[in-house]
């Protein structure tokens, strides 16, 4: 059995009896200085250990989130009607998706950008509209010409007023004219305004009645509107809530739709008309509420391939004409981002590592792009977006890594004149490179080693300084004593 004396023989720290030691004022001062210095350096080392450090590398894009990129947006167009607002996507590989509606929501808005009603639902195009084959016979005039002076009187006099807002130069208005006049004549013969008076077909020349057409937010020709007597009258110059007609434009189709509208109006039994069952719901399938304001807020998302492409927002219709000189694509971008959305908590955690991350994630958010028509008509507003993917690898827990993906972008915008229909274009291009930011955790053993080095180093250095100072003072005392003798 090993005795305690043998164990004591391996003691590295042999003790000197306290009675044999001598305290000095200089030693006390050095001890205090050394202790404060050790405490300060220990704090610095602890702060360095707790501070997150990262390494950044630029590598070839090795995306793990698939071949498609999600684009989220929320934009307001004060002068683009939801009736014709279209969201299109195209890319360099030949993809061309027109009028996307599945993931898009539209709300009519006023000049103050506030919604004027519930969500605007676009009606899917089931078939191509039928147009009459009749020649344009000016001798057939069945509809009444309506102006700003007599519009209110007509709308209050007849239970149903159907108005064709047209432009003489419009191709589709010219195609509609003969069928419209013949249908109006037929309806006038069947439902005489003097004897029956339930319906009247009229027309408005928007090149002459500009203000009247603006009041009813007519942005394309021809636009057929259905006004019902007794509908709520808004404060906006007595403007009626009304519906838009999107059915066939041949004479038979128009007559059937108008008869279905008349069937909903009560009349004495002697004047009721027995409609064929095939006419049932004809009008219901080809009309929907007209926009209550001339602007539109568009929100939603689209998925695009990770190749250079375009997101285009413009007015689109296969059976209407647009006066491009009157179109204004000014817009306010409330939100535009790429990739999956990060929750505020996750974004806050990421910014703990990289404070600047997310600084350009919403570069266009809250910005307004207004065309004051100083450069003329047919102005397209273009945005050029350069997108770079950033991956952040963070050590959330002791044994687990988490990967966060973020898309940053830069944007340059300009106003361009063109001969095409004005639009808001977003040209996007993804960089072939990506930025990888990795959190580098500190080694605890390295921290302990540094702490021991600080304590041991200062203790040793302080001891050396104390010995030098003590020996120097002793020598000075001996010299002083020698001089006295």
C-alpha positions in Angstrom: 0.0 0.0 0.0 1.4 3.4 -1.1 2.0 5.7 1.8 0.9 9.3 1.9 4.5 10.5 2.0 5.2 8.9 -1.3 2.1 10.5 -2.8 3.2 13.9 -1.5 6.5 13.5 -3.3 4.9 14.0 -6.7 3.3 17.3 -5.6 4.1 19.9 -8.3 3.0 22.7 -6.1 5.1 22.4 -2.9 4.1 24.8 -0.3 6.3 27.2 1.6 5.2 27.7 5.2 3.4 30.9 5.6 5.7 32.0 8.4 8.6 31.9 5.9 6.9 34.2 3.4 6.9 38.0 3.3 4.2 40.2 1.9 5.1 43.4 0.2 3.3 46.5 -0.9 4.7 46.2 -4.5 3.5 42.6 -4.6 0.0 43.5 -3.5 -0.1 46.2 -6.2 1.0 43.8 -8.9 -1.4 41.1 -7.7 -4.4 43.5 -8.0 -3.3 44.6 -11.5 -2.8 41.0 -12.6 -6.2 40.0 -11.2 -8.0 42.8 -13.0 -6.1 42.1 -16.2 -6.9 38.4 -16.1 -10.6 39.2 -15.4 -10.7 41.6 -18.4 -9.0 39.2 -20.8 -11.3 36.4 -19.6 -14.3 38.5 -20.4 -12.9 39.3 -23.9 -12.3 35.6 -24.5 -15.8 34.6 -23.3 -17.4 37.2 -25.6 -15.3 35.9 -28.5 -16.4 32.4 -27.7 -20.1 33.4 -27.6 -19.9 35.6 -30.8 -21.1 33.7 -33.9 -18.6 33.7 -36.8 -19.4 32.7 -40.3 -17.5 31.8 -43.5 -18.7 32.9 -46.9 -18.1 31.1 -50.2 -19.3 31.6 -53.8 -20.0 28.4 -55.6 -21.8 27.1 -58.6 -25.6 27.0 -57.9 -26.5 23.6 -56.5 -30.1 24.3 -55.7 -31.9 21.8 -53.5 -35.4 23.4 -53.9 -36.2 22.0 -57.3 -36.3 23.4 -60.8 -39.0 26.0 -60.2 -38.9 29.4 -58.4 -41.9 30.9 -56.6 -42.6 34.6 -57.1 -44.9 36.2 -54.6 -46.3 39.7 -55.3 -48.9 42.2 -54.2 -49.3 45.2 -56.6 -51.9 47.9 -57.1 -52.7 49.5 -60.5 -54.8 52.6 -60.1 -55.7 52.8 -63.8 -56.0 49.1 -64.8 -59.4 47.4 -64.5 -59.6 44.0 -63.0 -61.9 43.1 -65.9 -58.9 42.9 -68.3 -55.9 42.6 -66.0 -53.8 39.6 -67.1 -50.8 38.0 -65.5 -48.5 36.3 -68.1 -45.2 34.4 -67.7 -42.7 33.5 -70.3 -39.0 32.4 -70.4 -36.2 31.7 -72.8 -37.1 28.0 -73.0 -40.3 28.8 -74.8 -42.7 28.7 -71.9 -45.6 31.0 -72.4 -48.5 31.0 -69.9 -51.2 33.6 -70.5 -53.7 35.0 -68.1 -52.9 33.0 -65.0 -55.8 32.9 -62.6 -55.5 29.8 -60.4 -53.1 31.3 -57.9 -54.1 35.0 -58.4 -56.6 37.2 -56.6 -57.9 40.5 -57.9 -59.7 43.3 -56.1 -61.2 46.5 -57.6 -59.6 49.6 -56.0 -60.3 53.3 -56.1 -57.8 56.1 -56.6 -56.8 55.8 -53.0 -55.8 52.2 -53.6 -58.5 50.9 -51.2 -60.7 48.0 -52.3 -64.2 49.0 -53.4 -65.8 45.6 -52.9 -65.3 41.9 -52.6 -62.8 39.9 -54.7 -63.2 40.2 -58.5 -63.7 36.8 -60.0 -62.7 36.4 -63.6 -64.9 34.2 -65.7 -63.1 31.4 -67.6 -63.4 31.5 -71.4 -65.4 28.4 -72.3 -65.6 28.9 -76.0 -64.8 31.5 -78.7 -67.4 34.2 -79.0 -69.7 33.9 -82.0 -69.9 37.0 -84.2 -72.5 37.7 -86.8 -71.7 37.4 -90.5 -74.0 40.2 -91.5 -72.6 43.0 -93.6 -72.4 46.4 -91.9 -75.7 47.8 -93.0 -76.0 51.4 -91.8 -79.7 51.4 -92.6 -80.5 49.1 -89.6 -80.6 51.3 -86.5 -82.3 49.5 -83.7 -80.5 50.8 -80.7 -80.9 54.2 -79.0 -77.9 56.6 -78.9 -77.2 57.6 -75.3 -75.2 60.6 -74.2 -74.2 62.0 -70.8 -77.3 64.2 -70.9 -79.9 61.5 -71.2 -78.1 58.5 -69.7 -79.6 58.9 -66.2 -83.1 59.4 -67.5 -82.9 56.1 -69.6 -81.4 54.1 -66.7 -84.2 55.3 -64.3 -87.0 54.8 -66.9 -86.3 51.2 -68.1 -86.1 48.2 -65.7 -83.2 46.9 -67.9 -80.9 49.1 -69.9 -78.2 47.3 -71.9 -75.6 49.6 -73.3 -72.9 49.0 -75.9 -69.9 51.2 -75.2 -68.0 51.3 -78.4 -65.4 53.2 -80.5 -65.9 53.7 -84.2 -62.3 52.8 -85.0 -62.4 49.5 -83.0 -62.4 46.3 -85.1 -64.5 44.4 -82.6 -67.0 47.2 -82.3 -67.4 47.2 -86.1 -68.0 43.4 -86.1 -70.6 43.8 -83.3 -72.5 46.7 -84.8 -74.8 44.9 -87.3 -75.7 42.1 -84.8 -76.3 44.6 -82.1 -78.5 46.8 -84.2 -80.5 43.8 -85.4 -80.9 42.4 -81.9 -82.0 45.9 -80.7 -84.5 46.1 -83.4 -85.8 42.6 -82.6 -86.1 43.4 -78.9 -87.9 46.6 -79.7 -90.4 44.8 -81.8 -91.0 42.1 -79.2 -91.0 44.4 -76.2 -92.3 47.7 -77.4 -91.0 50.5 -75.2 -94.4 52.1 -75.2 -96.5 49.0 -74.5 -94.0 46.8 -72.5 -91.0 48.9 -71.6 -89.0 46.3 -69.7 -85.8 46.5 -71.7 -84.0 48.9 -74.0 -80.8 48.4 -76.0 -78.7 51.5 -76.4 -75.2 52.5 -77.4 -72.6 55.1 -76.4 -69.8 56.4 -78.7 -66.8 56.6 -76.3 -64.9 58.9 -78.6 -67.7 61.5 -78.2 -68.8 60.7 -74.6 -65.3 60.4 -73.0 -66.4 61.4 -69.5 -69.4 59.1 -69.5 -67.2 56.2 -70.5 -64.6 57.0 -67.8 -67.3 57.3 -65.2 -68.3 53.7 -66.0 -64.6 52.6 -66.2 -64.7 51.5 -69.8 -61.2 50.5 -70.8 -61.9 48.3 -73.8 -64.2 48.3 -76.7 -66.9 47.1 -77.1 -68.0 46.8 -73.5 -71.6 45.7 -73.0 -73.1 46.8 -69.7 -76.4 45.7 -68.1 -78.0 48.3 -65.8 -81.1 47.4 -63.8 -83.6 49.9 -62.5 -83.7 50.0 -58.7 -80.1 48.8 -58.2 -78.2 50.7 -55.6 -77.0 54.1 -56.8 -73.6 55.1 -55.6 -72.5 58.6 -54.6 -70.2 58.7 -57.6 -72.3 61.0 -59.9 -75.3 58.7 -59.5 -73.4 55.7 -61.0 -75.3 52.4 -60.9 -73.8 49.1 -59.9 -74.1 47.0 -63.0 -73.0 43.9 -64.8 -70.8 43.1 -67.8 -72.0 40.9 -70.7 -69.5 38.4 -72.1 -71.7 36.2 -74.2 -71.9 35.5 -78.0 -72.1 38.6 -80.2 -74.2 37.3 -83.0 -77.8 38.3 -83.4 -79.3 35.1 -82.1 -77.0 34.9 -79.1 -77.8 38.5 -78.1 -81.5 38.1 -78.5 -81.5 34.9 -76.3 -79.5 36.6 -73.6 -81.7 39.7 -73.7 -84.9 37.6 -73.5 -83.5 35.8 -70.4 -83.0 39.2 -68.8 -86.5 40.2 -69.6 -87.9 37.0 -68.1 -86.7 38.1 -64.7 -88.9 41.3 -64.8 -92.4 40.9 -63.3 -95.3 41.8 -65.7 -99.1 41.2 -65.9 -100.1 37.7 -67.0 -101.4 39.1 -70.2 -98.0 40.4 -71.1 -95.8 37.5 -69.9 -93.9 35.6 -72.6 -93.4 31.9 -72.5 -89.7 31.4 -73.1 -88.3 28.1 -74.5 -86.5 26.0 -71.9 -83.3 26.1 -73.8 -83.0 29.8 -73.0 -82.9 29.2 -69.3 -79.8 30.6 -67.5 -78.4 31.9 -70.8 -77.8 35.3 -69.4 -76.5 34.0 -66.1 -73.7 32.1 -67.8 -72.5 35.1 -69.8 -72.5 38.0 -67.3 -70.8 39.0 -64.1 -70.6 42.1 -62.0 -68.7 44.9 -63.7 -65.8 46.4 -61.8 -66.9 49.2 -59.5 -63.6 51.2 -59.9 -61.0 51.7 -62.6 -58.1 50.2 -60.6 -57.1 46.8 -59.5 -55.0 45.2 -56.8 -53.4 41.9 -57.9 -51.9 39.5 -55.3 -50.8 35.9 -55.4 -47.9 33.9 -56.7 -46.6 32.2 -59.8 -44.0 29.4 -60.3 -41.4 29.9 -63.0 -38.5 27.9 -64.2 -35.1 28.9 -63.0 -34.1 30.4 -66.3 -34.2 34.0 -67.5 -37.8 35.0 -68.0 -40.5 37.7 -67.7 -43.5 38.4 -65.5 -45.9 40.6 -67.5 -49.0 42.4 -66.2 -51.1 44.1 -68.8 -54.6 44.4 -70.2 -55.5 41.4 -72.3 -58.6 40.3 -74.2 -59.3 38.2 -77.3 -62.4 40.1 -78.3 -61.8 43.7 -77.3 -59.7 46.6 -78.4 -57.8 48.9 -76.2 -57.0 52.6 -76.7 -53.3 52.4 -75.8 -53.0 56.2 -75.6 -55.4 56.2 -72.7 -53.8 53.4 -70.8 -51.6 54.1 -67.7 -49.6 51.2 -66.1 -48.6 53.2 -63.0 -48.4 50.8 -60.0 -47.4 50.5 -56.4 -45.5 47.4 -55.3 -46.5 46.4 -51.8 -44.6 43.1 -51.9 -42.3 41.3 -54.4 -40.1 38.4 -53.3 -38.6 35.2 -54.7 -38.5 31.7 -53.2 -40.2 30.4 -50.1 -41.3 32.8 -47.5 -39.3 32.8 -44.2 -41.2 33.3 -41.0 -40.3 36.4 -39.0 -38.8 34.2 -36.3 -36.6 32.3 -38.8 -35.6 35.6 -40.5 -34.7 37.1 -37.1 -32.5 34.1 -36.3 -30.8 34.3 -39.6 -30.1 38.0 -39.2 -28.5 37.2 -35.9 -25.8 35.5 -38.0 -25.8 37.8 -41.0 -27.3 41.2 -40.2 -27.3 42.4 -43.8 -29.3 39.3 -45.0 -32.7 40.3 -46.2 -31.7 43.8 -46.9 -32.5 43.4 -50.6 -35.0 40.7 -50.2 -37.8 43.3 -50.4 -35.9 45.9 -52.4 -39.1 47.0 -54.4 -41.5 46.8 -51.5 -43.4 50.0 -50.9 -42.1 51.7 -54.0 -44.4 53.6 -56.5 -43.8 53.7 -60.2 -46.0 56.5 -61.6 -46.2 57.5 -65.3 -47.2 61.2 -65.4 -47.4 61.0 -69.2 -44.5 63.5 -69.5 -42.9 61.2 -72.1 -46.1 60.6 -74.1 -48.5 57.7 -74.5 -47.8 53.9 -74.8 -45.5 53.8 -71.8 -44.3 50.5 -70.5 -42.7 50.3 -67.0 -39.9 47.8 -67.0 -38.0 46.3 -64.0 -34.8 44.3 -64.5 -34.1 42.0 -61.6 -30.9 40.1 -60.9 -31.5 37.3 -58.5 -28.8 35.6 -56.4 -29.5 32.6 -54.1 -28.0 32.6 -50.6 -27.8 29.5 -48.5 -27.2 29.8 -44.8 -26.1 26.8 -42.9 -26.6 27.4 -39.2 -25.8 25.2 -36.2 -29.0 25.6 -34.2 -28.2 22.8 -31.7 -25.1 21.0 -30.6 -25.5 18.1 -33.1 -27.8 19.4 -35.7 -27.4 21.7 -38.7 -30.2 23.5 -40.4 -30.2 24.9 -44.0 -32.0 28.1 -44.8 -32.5 29.3 -48.4 -33.0 33.0 -49.3 -33.1 34.8 -52.6 -31.7 38.3 -52.8 -32.1 40.6 -55.8 -31.1 43.9 -57.2 -33.6 45.9 -59.3 -33.3 48.6 -62.0 -36.5 50.3 -63.4 -37.2 52.4 -66.3 -40.1 53.8 -68.5 -40.0 52.8 -72.1 -42.2 53.8 -75.0 -43.4 51.1 -77.3 -46.0 50.5 -80.0 -47.5 47.6 -78.1 -50.1 47.7 -75.3 -48.5 49.3 -72.2 -47.6 46.8 -69.5 -45.6 46.3 -66.3 -42.7 44.0 -67.2 -40.5 42.2 -64.7 -37.4 40.7 -66.4 -35.8 38.3 -64.0 -32.5 36.4 -64.3 -31.0 34.1 -61.8 -27.2 34.1 -61.3 -25.5 30.8 -62.0 -23.5 31.3 -58.8 -24.8 31.1 -55.2 -23.5 32.4 -51.9 -23.0 29.9 -49.1 -22.7 31.2 -45.6 -21.8 28.7 -42.9 -21.8 29.3 -39.2 -18.6 28.2 -37.6 -19.0 27.1 -34.0 -16.2 27.7 -31.5 -14.4 24.8 -29.8 -15.0 24.7 -26.1 -11.6 23.1 -25.5 -10.0 26.0 -27.4 -11.9 28.4 -25.1 -10.6 26.5 -22.0 -7.1 26.4 -23.3 -7.1 30.2 -23.9 -8.5 30.8 -20.4 -5.8 28.7 -18.8 -3.1 30.5 -20.9 -4.5 33.9 -19.8 -4.5 33.0 -16.1 -1.2 31.1 -16.1 0.5 33.6 -18.3 -0.5 36.6 -16.3 0.3 34.8 -13.0 3.8 34.0 -14.3 4.5 37.4 -15.8 3.3 39.1 -12.6 5.6 36.8 -10.5 8.6 37.7 -12.7 7.8 41.4 -12.4 7.4 41.1 -8.7 10.7 39.3 -8.3 12.5 41.8 -10.4 11.0 44.7 -8.5 11.7 43.1 -5.1 15.3 42.3 -6.0 15.9 45.7 -7.4 14.6 47.4 -4.2 16.8 45.1 -2.1 19.9 46.0 -4.1 19.1 49.7 -3.8 18.8 49.3 0.0 22.2 47.5 0.2 23.8 50.3 -1.9 22.3 52.9 0.4 23.5 51.1 3.5 27.0 50.8 2.0 27.2 54.5 1.4 26.3 55.2 5.0 29.3 53.2 6.2 
